[in-house]
């Protein structure tokens, strides 16, 4: 299902809003495909410009460097996931059902079930898995944080933490559990795909189903502990 939502992204990440022009939209759409395919290390503005039939200078009019472009596309993912969480849990009255739905949505990005304006969300999910923690594990993390570059991620964690708190208010670490859940979803999927002996996946079980089962077991074993 394709839903429309306000994908307002921190203006400090770009020089010119890519959502304001067809070229800018092409930059975002194609950079997601290329980053997912090549990895951020081998992705360049020169390659991107060639792919969308423009000049490297044009790409630089939108983004100062590829780190900020990576931050932009990852912010887009965080916003998309939070919107989906709010939209699909707002009418659920049972907190356990909400948590199950949260885990399901975290995994739906991998299957391409989430849709947004022609963007390949499955490719975006692959970027999150392989490149996601690189945007904050940098020497400039504090400076980037001061610029509110991670606000969308914090908002997503806060949304999940509120559900955990409603389920078990006595548990002390709702935000830590929320951020752990998100990072674990990405890391365990990476392990299941590339280093399966670091997981307990058995047989031909689908990676997404395995990770969803593991996350469900982990979260409730923590929140239900007396």
PERA-V289694 format. One line per field, one symbol per residue. phi: phi as a letter, one per 40 degrees, with the letter a starting at -180 (. if undefined). A space follows every 10 residues. Layout:
phi=???
This chain:
phi=.cbcacccbd cccbcbdccc adccccdccc ccccccccgc cccbcccccc cbfbbccccc ccbcaccccc ccccdccdcc ccdcccccbc bccccccccc cdcccdcccc cgccbafgcc cccccccdcc bdcccbcbcc dccccccgcb dccccccccc cccccccacc ccbccccccc dcccdccccc cccbbcccbb cbfcdddccc cccccccccc cccccc
